[in-house]
Amino acid sequence: MRAIELQSFGPGGLHLVERPLPEPGPGEVRLRMLACSLNYRDWMTVSGTYNRRQPLPLVPLSDGVGVIDALGPDVTGRQVGERVIGLFNQHWQAGEATPEVLRQTLGGPLDGMLREFAVLRADAVLPVPAHLSDVQAATLPCAALTAWTALVTQGQLKAGDTVLIQGTGGVSIFALQFAVLMGARAIVLSSSDAKLARARALGAWQTLNYRTQPAWGKQVLALTGGGVDHVVEVGGGQTFGQSLLAARPHGHIAVIGVLSGAQPDATLLPILMKNLRVLGVMVGHAASAKAMLRAIDAAQLQPVAERVMPWTDAEAALQELATGGHFGKICLEF
């Protein structure tokens, strides 16, 4: 089979190679891959900014959908021919995870999905709703589940809540869609008025351009009369201070990304004075994924995946991802 390996960090580090066809062992299934989607973590992994100690070669990418074409011994509950997603964390079924479980993730340290066939744990693949295309299904394991975990599993989102969402990338657009689905009001931030218009078309209640309104925390306070219930914090260092300002007392901040750096330039006093809940989100577990898939199926939700490229163009797709010009998800087809 063909696979793309990361053999060295940085430009030119990805190589198309031949590998033996893997055989599923006990409790495993083999997928014939259909599509993958890209996450910012993938770009960081390939560029070497995520974990320089990651052993190479590595098959990158965490998100993908495939058809089960072989079952290992003792596999029950899965069938050849099922279209399934592979969960980012291959060992996390529910509840709290141990440090060792949290390290069992696709696309580093485990080989990821950028290969024609992948062998995964049978209890870490889930059937996808029939209404989704292959490309749409490929967006679910990381971006969708991260947004669901942040707002629903951890945040206990309810109708009438207000959610502040930073940006219009994969996690952010899913957060917008889930907020609308749950009857919450969403405020979306972007530096692009065109993207903000598209966010409003998806149901955003309010939108703010953070380039023209850099003190957006105060704007959010004015719009809401006291702050938002939830903040989907993907910016990191340069946005965290404004997020603290924008949150209401007893509000919830889901820390998901570090697009602007990992060192916050902010005082921590608002966390104390407002009694805020600041929770990190490491994608999510299988139980959350099952609940999310039921909701997506019931609502016939349509993930936003407008940019699709051949899987062998992964390096160009990752470079495009790094520019931040996309809306929703960038995907690869086999």
BELKADA-V377904 format. One record per run of one state. SS is the DSSP state (2 for helix, 1 for strand, 0 for the rest). FROM is the first residue (numbers start at 1). LEN is the number of residues. If there is no record, write none. Layout:
((SS,FROM,LEN) (SS,FROM,LEN))
//
This chain:
((0,1,1) (1,2,5) (0,7,7) (1,14,5) (0,19,9) (1,28,10) (0,38,2) (2,40,8) (0,48,10) (1,58,2) (0,60,3) (1,63,9) (0,72,11) (1,83,4) (0,87,2) (1,89,1) (0,90,9) (2,99,4) (0,103,2) (1,105,2) (0,107,3) (1,110,1) (0,111,4) (1,115,1) (0,116,1) (1,117,5) (2,122,3) (1,125,3) (0,128,6) (2,134,4) (0,138,2) (2,140,14) (0,154,8) (1,162,5) (0,167,2) (1,169,1) (2,170,12) (0,182,3) (1,185,6) (0,191,2) (2,193,9) (0,202,4) (1,206,4) (0,210,6) (2,216,9) (0,225,3) (1,228,6) (0,234,6) (2,240,7) (1,247,9) (0,256,13) (2,269,5) (0,274,3) (1,277,4) (0,281,5) (2,286,14) (0,300,5) (1,305,1) (0,306,1) (1,307,4) (2,311,13) (0,324,4) (1,328,1) (0,329,1) (1,330,4) (0,334,1))
//
